[in-house]
Amino acid sequence: MPELPEVECIRLCLQRECVGSTATLHKLAREDIVGSIQSPRGNRVGVGPKTPKISLLDGATLVEFERKGKQLAFKAACGRSLIVRLGMSGQVLLVNEIDLEMKHVHAVWLLKSAKKSQYLLFRDPRRFGSILPCENTEELNNHWYRLGPDALTLSPLDLSHIAKNRSVAIKALLLNQAKVCGLGNIYVDESLFMAKIHPKKTSANLNKKQIQILALCIRKILTYSIKAGGTTLRDYCVPDGSFGSFQKNHLVYGRQGLLCTLCQSVILGDVIAGRTTAFCPTCQIL
Protein backbone atom coordinates (compact mmCIF):
# COMPACT_ATOMS: atom_id res chain seq x y z
CA MET A 1 0.00 0.00 0.00
CA PRO A 2 1.44 3.41 -0.91
CA GLU A 3 2.39 5.29 2.24
CA LEU A 4 3.59 8.86 2.70
CA PRO A 5 6.93 8.56 0.82
CA GLU A 6 5.32 6.91 -2.19
CA VAL A 7 2.54 9.51 -2.38
CA GLU A 8 5.09 12.30 -1.97
CA CYS A 9 7.16 10.91 -4.85
CA ILE A 10 4.01 10.81 -6.99
CA ARG A 11 3.23 14.40 -6.00
CA LEU A 12 6.71 15.62 -6.88
CA CYS A 13 6.51 14.02 -10.33
CA LEU A 14 3.07 15.48 -11.04
CA GLN A 15 4.14 18.90 -9.80
CA ARG A 16 7.08 18.78 -12.18
CA GLU A 17 5.24 17.42 -15.22
CA CYS A 18 1.64 18.63 -15.04
CA VAL A 19 1.38 22.12 -13.53
CA GLY A 20 -0.07 24.51 -16.10
CA SER A 21 -1.80 21.76 -18.08
CA THR A 22 -5.49 21.91 -18.90
CA ALA A 23 -7.34 18.70 -18.04
CA THR A 24 -10.09 17.08 -20.09
CA LEU A 25 -11.89 14.11 -18.59
CA HIS A 26 -11.29 11.54 -21.33
CA LYS A 27 -12.86 8.51 -19.66
CA LEU A 28 -14.50 7.46 -16.40
CA ALA A 29 -14.70 3.68 -16.67
CA ARG A 30 -15.98 3.05 -13.15
CA GLU A 31 -18.33 5.59 -11.64
CA ASP A 32 -18.15 3.93 -8.24
CA ILE A 33 -14.57 5.11 -7.65
CA VAL A 34 -15.97 8.63 -7.20
CA GLY A 35 -16.66 9.25 -3.53
CA SER A 36 -18.05 12.08 -1.47
CA ILE A 37 -16.29 14.09 1.20
CA GLN A 38 -19.71 14.46 2.84
CA SER A 39 -19.67 10.83 3.98
CA PRO A 40 -18.24 10.35 7.51
CA ARG A 41 -14.83 9.15 6.35
CA GLY A 42 -14.88 10.21 2.72
CA ASN A 43 -15.69 6.68 1.65
CA ARG A 44 -17.01 5.77 -1.74
CA VAL A 45 -20.78 6.17 -1.85
CA GLY A 46 -21.47 5.60 -5.53
CA VAL A 47 -21.70 9.26 -6.47
CA GLY A 48 -20.57 8.43 -10.00
CA PRO A 49 -23.10 9.52 -12.64
CA LYS A 50 -24.52 12.24 -10.37
CA THR A 51 -21.17 14.02 -10.34
CA PRO A 52 -20.83 16.75 -12.99
CA LYS A 53 -17.74 16.40 -15.16
CA ILE A 54 -16.62 19.83 -14.00
CA SER A 55 -16.26 18.41 -10.46
CA LEU A 56 -13.75 15.93 -11.90
CA LEU A 57 -11.70 18.88 -13.17
CA ASP A 58 -12.91 18.62 -16.76
CA GLY A 59 -11.71 21.82 -18.48
CA ALA A 60 -9.73 22.95 -15.44
CA THR A 61 -6.13 24.17 -15.41
CA LEU A 62 -3.98 22.32 -12.90
CA VAL A 63 -1.98 24.69 -10.72
CA GLU A 64 -0.70 22.61 -7.82
CA PHE A 65 -0.47 19.12 -6.35
CA GLU A 66 -0.65 18.85 -2.57
CA ARG A 67 -0.40 15.98 -0.13
CA LYS A 68 -1.64 15.28 3.39
CA GLY A 69 -0.51 11.95 4.77
CA LYS A 70 -1.31 9.31 2.16
CA GLN A 71 -3.82 11.50 0.31
CA LEU A 72 -3.07 13.53 -2.81
CA ALA A 73 -4.96 16.57 -4.10
CA PHE A 74 -5.07 17.84 -7.68
CA LYS A 75 -5.76 21.59 -7.37
CA ALA A 76 -7.20 23.69 -10.18
CA ALA A 77 -7.11 27.41 -10.93
CA CYS A 78 -10.90 27.58 -10.54
CA GLY A 79 -10.61 26.62 -6.87
CA ARG A 80 -11.84 23.06 -7.28
CA SER A 81 -9.70 20.11 -6.30
CA LEU A 82 -9.75 16.35 -6.52
CA ILE A 83 -8.53 14.18 -3.65
CA VAL A 84 -6.95 10.92 -4.80
CA ARG A 85 -6.69 8.06 -2.32
CA LEU A 86 -4.63 5.19 -3.66
CA GLY A 87 -5.85 2.48 -1.29
CA MET A 88 -3.91 -0.79 -1.52
CA SER A 89 -2.82 -0.80 -5.15
CA GLY A 90 -3.70 2.55 -6.72
CA GLN A 91 -1.43 4.13 -9.31
CA VAL A 92 -1.29 7.54 -10.98
CA LEU A 93 0.40 7.20 -14.35
CA LEU A 94 1.48 9.60 -17.09
CA VAL A 95 1.57 8.18 -20.61
CA ASN A 96 1.85 9.57 -24.12
CA GLU A 97 -0.54 7.00 -25.55
CA ILE A 98 -3.26 4.88 -23.96
CA ASP A 99 -2.59 1.15 -23.93
CA LEU A 100 -5.96 -0.46 -24.62
CA GLU A 101 -4.66 -3.72 -23.16
CA MET A 102 -3.94 -2.16 -19.76
CA LYS A 103 -6.46 -3.40 -17.21
CA HIS A 104 -7.98 -1.70 -14.17
CA VAL A 105 -7.74 1.85 -15.55
CA HIS A 106 -10.74 3.57 -13.96
CA ALA A 107 -10.27 7.22 -14.97
CA VAL A 108 -8.31 9.01 -17.70
CA TRP A 109 -7.62 12.71 -18.24
CA LEU A 110 -6.03 14.29 -21.29
CA LEU A 111 -3.56 16.96 -20.16
CA LYS A 112 -2.55 19.68 -22.59
CA SER A 113 -0.01 22.44 -22.11
CA ALA A 114 1.94 24.71 -24.43
CA LYS A 115 4.78 22.17 -24.42
CA LYS A 116 3.07 18.77 -24.63
CA SER A 117 0.00 16.58 -24.43
CA GLN A 118 -0.19 13.48 -22.25
CA TYR A 119 -2.69 11.27 -20.49
CA LEU A 120 -3.06 10.97 -16.75
CA LEU A 121 -4.43 7.60 -15.62
CA PHE A 122 -5.88 6.46 -12.32
CA ARG A 123 -5.39 2.70 -12.11
CA ASP A 124 -6.35 0.49 -9.18
CA PRO A 125 -6.38 -3.33 -9.55
CA ARG A 126 -7.77 -4.02 -6.07
CA ARG A 127 -10.23 -1.11 -6.13
CA PHE A 128 -9.75 0.14 -2.57
CA GLY A 129 -8.83 3.60 -3.85
CA SER A 130 -11.16 6.48 -4.66
CA ILE A 131 -11.32 10.03 -5.96
CA LEU A 132 -13.17 12.69 -3.99
CA PRO A 133 -14.25 15.97 -5.64
CA CYS A 134 -13.99 19.17 -3.59
CA GLU A 135 -15.82 22.25 -4.80
CA ASN A 136 -13.47 24.70 -3.08
CA THR A 137 -10.45 25.00 -0.81
CA GLU A 138 -12.63 25.08 2.29
CA GLU A 139 -14.04 21.63 1.52
CA LEU A 140 -10.54 20.26 0.98
CA ASN A 141 -9.22 21.75 4.21
CA ASN A 142 -12.24 20.55 6.20
CA HIS A 143 -11.73 17.02 4.91
CA TRP A 144 -8.03 17.04 5.70
CA TYR A 145 -8.70 18.55 9.13
CA ARG A 146 -9.94 15.09 10.15
CA LEU A 147 -6.41 13.76 9.76
CA GLY A 148 -3.67 14.03 12.35
CA PRO A 149 -0.42 15.96 11.79
CA ASP A 150 1.58 14.94 8.74
CA ALA A 151 4.28 12.43 9.71
CA LEU A 152 6.94 14.14 7.58
CA THR A 153 6.79 17.23 9.79
CA LEU A 154 5.91 15.49 13.07
CA SER A 155 7.56 17.26 16.00
CA PRO A 156 8.36 15.82 19.44
CA LEU A 157 5.71 18.15 20.86
CA ASP A 158 3.12 16.80 18.41
CA LEU A 159 3.99 13.23 19.30
CA SER A 160 3.98 13.99 23.02
CA HIS A 161 0.43 15.37 22.81
CA ILE A 162 -0.71 12.40 20.73
CA ALA A 163 0.80 9.76 23.02
CA LYS A 164 -0.21 11.38 26.31
CA ASN A 165 -2.59 9.20 28.35
CA ARG A 166 -2.95 6.74 25.46
CA SER A 167 -3.01 3.13 26.65
CA VAL A 168 -2.64 1.60 23.18
CA ALA A 169 0.55 0.11 21.73
CA ILE A 170 2.73 2.72 20.05
CA LYS A 171 2.47 0.90 16.73
CA ALA A 172 -1.33 1.01 16.85
CA LEU A 173 -1.20 4.72 17.66
CA LEU A 174 1.12 5.53 14.76
CA LEU A 175 -1.10 3.61 12.32
CA ASN A 176 -4.14 5.68 13.32
CA GLN A 177 -4.46 8.30 10.58
CA ALA A 178 -6.56 10.54 12.84
CA LYS A 179 -3.57 10.77 15.21
CA VAL A 180 -0.62 10.81 12.78
CA CYS A 181 -1.23 10.68 9.04
CA GLY A 182 0.95 9.10 6.40
CA LEU A 183 2.41 6.10 8.20
CA GLY A 184 1.61 2.50 7.36
CA ASN A 185 3.05 -0.87 8.22
CA ILE A 186 6.40 -0.40 6.48
CA TYR A 187 7.45 2.93 7.93
CA VAL A 188 6.08 2.33 11.42
CA ASP A 189 8.14 -0.87 11.72
CA GLU A 190 11.25 0.79 10.31
CA SER A 191 10.90 3.92 12.45
CA LEU A 192 10.36 1.97 15.67
CA PHE A 193 13.41 -0.16 14.90
CA MET A 194 15.59 2.89 14.28
CA ALA A 195 14.32 4.40 17.55
CA LYS A 196 14.87 1.08 19.40
CA ILE A 197 11.28 1.06 20.70
CA HIS A 198 9.24 -2.13 20.93
CA PRO A 199 6.05 -1.88 18.82
CA LYS A 200 3.93 -3.14 21.76
CA LYS A 201 5.19 -0.51 24.20
CA THR A 202 2.31 1.47 25.67
CA SER A 203 2.23 4.92 24.10
CA ALA A 204 1.72 6.77 27.39
CA ASN A 205 4.82 5.08 28.85
CA LEU A 206 7.24 6.62 26.38
CA ASN A 207 9.58 9.01 28.17
CA LYS A 208 10.60 12.43 26.88
CA LYS A 209 13.83 11.15 25.32
CA GLN A 210 12.04 8.30 23.54
CA ILE A 211 9.45 10.73 22.20
CA GLN A 212 12.18 12.99 20.83
CA ILE A 213 14.09 10.10 19.25
CA LEU A 214 10.98 8.52 17.73
CA ALA A 215 9.79 11.78 16.15
CA LEU A 216 13.26 12.29 14.67
CA CYS A 217 13.46 8.70 13.41
CA ILE A 218 10.06 8.93 11.74
CA ARG A 219 11.12 12.03 9.83
CA LYS A 220 14.50 10.49 8.94
CA ILE A 221 13.05 7.22 7.63
CA LEU A 222 10.44 9.04 5.54
CA THR A 223 13.03 11.43 4.13
CA TYR A 224 15.41 8.57 3.25
CA SER A 225 12.60 6.75 1.46
CA ILE A 226 11.52 9.81 -0.52
CA LYS A 227 15.11 10.29 -1.70
CA ALA A 228 15.11 6.61 -2.78
CA GLY A 229 11.87 7.02 -4.72
CA GLY A 230 9.80 5.14 -2.14
CA THR A 231 9.29 1.41 -1.65
CA THR A 232 8.25 -0.78 -4.59
CA LEU A 233 7.05 -4.19 -3.47
CA ARG A 234 4.29 -4.91 -5.97
CA ASP A 235 2.18 -2.20 -7.61
CA TYR A 236 3.81 1.11 -6.72
CA CYS A 237 5.62 3.21 -9.28
CA VAL A 238 6.13 6.92 -9.90
CA PRO A 239 3.86 8.41 -12.62
CA ASP A 240 6.75 8.39 -15.11
CA GLY A 241 7.02 4.60 -14.68
CA SER A 242 10.13 4.50 -12.50
CA PHE A 243 10.27 2.34 -9.39
CA GLY A 244 11.37 3.02 -5.83
CA SER A 245 14.39 1.35 -4.26
CA PHE A 246 13.95 1.90 -0.52
CA GLN A 247 12.91 -1.76 -0.12
CA LYS A 248 16.63 -2.53 -0.37
CA ASN A 249 17.11 -0.62 2.88
CA HIS A 250 14.39 -2.28 4.96
CA LEU A 251 15.96 -3.49 8.20
CA VAL A 252 12.96 -5.23 9.78
CA TYR A 253 9.89 -4.98 7.56
CA GLY A 254 9.37 -8.28 5.74
CA ARG A 255 12.50 -9.78 7.35
CA GLN A 256 10.89 -12.08 9.94
CA GLY A 257 13.14 -15.09 10.51
CA LEU A 258 16.24 -13.31 9.20
CA LEU A 259 19.08 -11.92 11.32
CA CYS A 260 19.08 -8.37 12.65
CA THR A 261 21.74 -6.35 10.83
CA LEU A 262 22.78 -4.71 14.12
CA CYS A 263 22.89 -7.53 16.68
CA GLN A 264 22.40 -10.76 14.69
CA SER A 265 19.29 -11.74 16.68
CA VAL A 266 16.44 -13.31 14.71
CA ILE A 267 13.82 -10.79 13.60
CA LEU A 268 10.48 -11.82 15.09
CA GLY A 269 6.94 -11.37 13.82
CA ASP A 270 3.72 -10.54 15.66
CA VAL A 271 0.29 -9.08 14.96
CA ILE A 272 -0.47 -5.64 16.40
CA ALA A 273 -3.64 -3.70 15.59
CA GLY A 274 -4.44 -6.41 13.07
CA ARG A 275 -1.21 -5.80 11.17
CA THR A 276 1.77 -8.09 10.70
CA THR A 277 4.67 -6.60 12.64
CA ALA A 278 8.41 -7.20 12.47
CA PHE A 279 10.85 -6.25 15.23
CA CYS A 280 14.16 -7.21 16.84
CA PRO A 281 13.66 -8.60 20.37
CA THR A 282 17.17 -7.52 21.36
CA CYS A 283 17.30 -4.01 19.91
CA GLN A 284 13.67 -3.28 20.79
CA ILE A 285 13.16 -4.45 24.37
CA LEU A 286 9.61 -4.25 25.73
Order of alpha helices (4+ residues) and beta strands (2+ residues): alpha-beta-beta-beta-beta-beta-beta-beta-beta-alpha-alpha-alpha-alpha-alpha-beta-beta
